[in-house]
Amino acid sequence: MSRVGKCIDNGPMEGFWGILKRENYYGRKFTKKQNLTDMITDFIDYYNNGRYQRKLHVLTPMEYHEQYFQAA
């Protein structure tokens, strides 16, 4: 998840996995691996397309990304 010798690169991914576990993993029981992978896939889609973030000016990551490249 990070470049060799650049441990600071790992911070955003650690934050993402922390959010995923806090919002969708803790307190639930997964009896099949497929259920867990489906939850992770659905959460990644939600995180990118439906979860508004204050640090992105109350936009989803994809909205922010599209807005950024329209301005360029």
N, C-alpha and C positions, 0 to 999 in steps of 0.2 A: 504494500500500500504506500510505501514511501521510497524515495531514492536512497541509494546506498550512502551512508554517512550523513543523511539529512533527517534526523528523527523528528524534527518539527513538522514535517509533512504528514505525519500520522495523526496529528491532533484533530483535524476536521473529521476524519473517519471514525476516530474514537468517540467523538461527540455524536455523530450520526448513529452509531450502534447503541450508544447510551440512550438516545431518544427513542429508538426502536424498541429497546427492551423495556423502558419505562412506560411507553404508551401501549405496547401490544404483546409483550412477552410475560412480564411479571404478573402473577395471579391467574395465569391460564395454564392448562395442561394440554400438551400435544401428544396424542397417542400414535400418530403416524408421521413419518418423515415428510411425506407429501403435504400434510396439513401445515407443517412448519414452513416448508419452502413456499407454499402458496401464500401464507401470511407475510413472509418477507417480501415476496414479489409484489403483492398488493400494497404493502406499506411503502415500498420504493416508488411505485406509481403515485400513491397519495402524496408522499413527501415532495415529489417533483412537480406535481400538477394540481394539488388541492390544498396543500398546507401553507397558509400565509405566514410570512416571517417579517417581524419588525425590522430586522437588520437589512432586509431587502426592500424597505419602504412599503411594507404591507403588500407585497407581491409574492406569488409562488416563485420558486427557482426558475421554472420554465418561462414565466411571464417576464421575469427580470432578464433572463438570458435573451429572449426575443427582443425586448426593449433596448437592450445594450447593443445588439447587432443592427437594429434599425437605425440607431443614432450614428453608427460608424460609417 
